[in-house]
Amino acid sequence: MKITLLRHSEVEEAYHKCYNGHIDIGLSERGKEQADSLAQEFKNTPFDLVYCSDLLRTRATLAPFTQKEQAIYTKELREKSWGKHEGKTFDTIIAEGEIEYKTFYNG
């Protein structure tokens, strides 16, 4: 058995370096180009099953694939929800003062 895992392409620029979790965001122009390129790479690859998260960014990544017709879309493949921190950068989350980051590096 062979399993092929693909992550969604680059998301909209406003969400770069953010904890996006369940936010339903699309792809950047570069992300759309990446999806097209991936689709070409796998154009002649047969798959027995295709599973995809139900979020826009994953569906948009799969859109140019010929295999999208057989896809099963499910919320079970969403990434971790970050709750009230979704859509925020690490620096923004720390600046809010509710969470303290400590390093364990002793160098």
C-alpha positions, 0 to 999 in steps of 0.5 A: 500500500502506498499513501501520498500526503499533500498539504494545502498550498500557500494561503492568503497573505494576511494569514501567513505565519498565523495559527489558522486552524479552522478559519476558512481561508483561500489560497494566495495567487502563489498558492494557486500556482503551486496547486496547478503545479502539483496537479500537473505532477500527479496528473497521471497518478491513479489513486484508489481513494482521495480524502480532503479536508472540507476547508476552502484552502484544501479544496482550492488546492485539490481543485486543479487535480483530475482526481478531485472528482473522487474526493471525499471531503471531511471536517475530520481532516482539519488541522487543530483548532486554535480557538480564540488564537486562530488567525493570530501570529505567535507574537500577537498571542504573546503580546496579549499577555495571557500566555507566557513563552519560556525557552528551555534552551540552556546554551 
